[in-house]
Amino acid sequence: MRPDCCATTGSLLLAEARGRARDAIASAIRGSDSDGGVLRNAALNAQRAGVAELLSFEAVAVTEVQPSGGATGLVCTNPPYGERLGDAQAARAVHRELGAALRERFAGWRAAILTASPDGARELGLRTTRTHELWNGALPCRLLRVDLADPGAPARAPGVPRTPDPAVAASPGALMFANRLSKNLRQLGKMARAQGVSSYRLYDADMPEYAFAIDRYLQADGGEAHLYVQEYAAPASIEPAAASRRRAEALSVLSAVTGVEAANVHLRVRQRQRGSSQYQPLARQGQFYPIEEGGLRLLVNFTDHLDTGLFLDHRLTRQRLRAAAPGKRFLNLFCYTASATVHAAAGGAARTLSIDLSERYLDWAAQNFATNALMREHHELLRADCREWLGAGQGAAWDLIFLDPPTFSNSKRMVGVLDTQRDHATLIEQCMRLLAPGGLLLFSTNAQRFRLDEALSARWQVKDISAATIPFDFKRSPRIHRAYELRARA
């Protein structure tokens, strides 16, 4: 064979091999993001680096991403931290969705997750095989290595250990916390049974170093118990390592002390909300559980929002409204999931109107009515900005009004900013104009430093009923809310 022929054949084989290699690599190295602009920048960067033909990109949300073929491989991801987005709640939601996607569709793979969000890392619900401390610019980060073939990484309640570390559970701090929790369970459980209460606050930062609010919920008809654990964000003066250790100690004993399965322990970090983040859903799992209260069923959700849909500290307030409702026209402003309206309707209210700006909460309210077989002909749900609605001077008269505005709101859907301390006098005045003769306004707020405008007492009969509306399980936090009854002067 002639040398030039051999050289030509060799070149062809080499070109073919390189082509096959490029095709194999291109199908094996993929990038995805839900933002098309980010993907365009990534493609330009690949082109500048001379590797564009080796990579492929697709616009897909983390909840929809799929592995290529049936092969296993490595998933590398750098989810948002909350710093770039300015929204820590949204970042935790993305971490939660990422963890679910990896567990459900990437079994047998490995993952490397770079994150600067400790709260987000807990939401992944994955067991890491190794952690590396790194820096991303000025941000301290952790590179989490996960083996998705590890049977110890199933779906479970984010941040709650499936099998607690015995050494942590036996530590002095964990034992001290367990003793306090056990004491509360005996005392408060006894009071709850005596009063026919199925869901109550079990612990509320009783020990300041273990800053949690823990609510125990029991599903109706003898269903499973759930713990809703809200961790108050540690102040800057507390070292992150100390906060992490205390969290691990508390979570290591929760299931053993309460008898609640780890899968039914739901952890959230509660901190001051800014901007529209306070209204954004954390997830969209749509899993609702019926809770019994006063012979009614009210639906709660432990995953999709920062609150469950039922404010336990308003239990006596709802009873009070129900007792006052027979034959009355009832108006519920900032109604949330309309649990108070359900009580009023069940108590015999002649007509009810519940107003909120959130379509999701109003859908939830409709489910609460349907769950209790309450006919909707006389019970209306209205999506509107309550301040605009009141400012429009609605002409109907109401016998009973419940006004429970959020402490602060600057929702994009709302005109202006609502500050209950600043605006409560105006809201109350507008509501009093709608009261029928002999009518009653019940005003409530969870603003911690709230002070009622003294001028209101000069115009109307005002009665502070705060102490009478604090349930037994919130006596340790008597300023959990303030409540007042207002009537026209005789």
Stockholm file with secondary structure:
# STOCKHOLM 1.0

chainA/1-490         MRPDCCATTGSLLLAEARGRARDAIASAIRGSDSDGGVLRNAALNAQRAGVAELLSFEAVAVTEVQPSGGATGLVCTNPPYGERLGDAQAARAVHRELGAALRERFAGWRAAILTASPDGARELGLRTTRTHELWNGALPCRLLRVDLADPGAPARAPGVPRTPDPAVAASPGALMFANRLSKNLRQLGKMARAQGVSSYRLYDADMPEYAFAIDRYLQADGGEAHLYVQEYAAPASIEPAAASRRRAEALSVLSAVTGVEAANVHLRVRQRQRGSSQYQPLARQGQFYPIEEGGLRLLVNFTDHLDTGLFLDHRLTRQRLRAAAPGKRFLNLFCYTASATVHAAAGGAARTLSIDLSERYLDWAAQNFATNALMREHHELLRADCREWLGAGQGAAWDLIFLDPPTFSNSKRMVGVLDTQRDHATLIEQCMRLLAPGGLLLFSTNAQRFRLDEALSARWQVKDISAATIPFDFKRSPRIHRAYELRARA
#=GR chainA/1-490 SS CCHHHHHHHHHHHHHHHHHHHHHHHHHHCEEEESCHHHHHHHHHHHHHTTCGGGCEEEECCTTTCCCSTTCCCEEEECCCCSTTTTCHHHHHHHHHHHHHHHHHHCTTCEEEEEESCHHHHHHTCCCEEEEEEEEETTEEEEEEEEETTCTTCCCCSTTCCSSCCHHHHTSHHHHHHHHHHHHHHHHHHHHHHHHTCCSEEEEESSSTTSCEEEEEEEBTTTCCEEEEEEEECCCTTSCHHHHHHHHHHHHHHHHHHHCCCGGGEEEEEECCCCGGGGGSCSCCCCCCEEEEETTEEEEECSSSSSSCSCCGGGHHHHHHHHHHCTTCEEEEESCTTCHHHHHHHHTTCSEEEEEESCHHHHHHHHHHHHHTTCCSTTEEEEESCHHHHHHTTCCCCEEEEEECCCSEECCTTSSSCEEHHHHHHHHHHHHHHHEEEEEEEEEEECCTTCCCCTHHHHHEEEEECTGGGCCGGGTTCTTSCEEEEEEECC
#=GC SS_cons         CCHHHHHHHHHHHHHHHHHHHHHHHHHHCEEEESCHHHHHHHHHHHHHTTCGGGCEEEECCTTTCCCSTTCCCEEEECCCCSTTTTCHHHHHHHHHHHHHHHHHHCTTCEEEEEESCHHHHHHTCCCEEEEEEEEETTEEEEEEEEETTCTTCCCCSTTCCSSCCHHHHTSHHHHHHHHHHHHHHHHHHHHHHHHTCCSEEEEESSSTTSCEEEEEEEBTTTCCEEEEEEEECCCTTSCHHHHHHHHHHHHHHHHHHHCCCGGGEEEEEECCCCGGGGGSCSCCCCCCEEEEETTEEEEECSSSSSSCSCCGGGHHHHHHHHHHCTTCEEEEESCTTCHHHHHHHHTTCSEEEEEESCHHHHHHHHHHHHHTTCCSTTEEEEESCHHHHHHTTCCCCEEEEEECCCSEECCTTSSSCEEHHHHHHHHHHHHHHHEEEEEEEEEEECCTTCCCCTHHHHHEEEEECTGGGCCGGGTTCTTSCEEEEEEECC
//
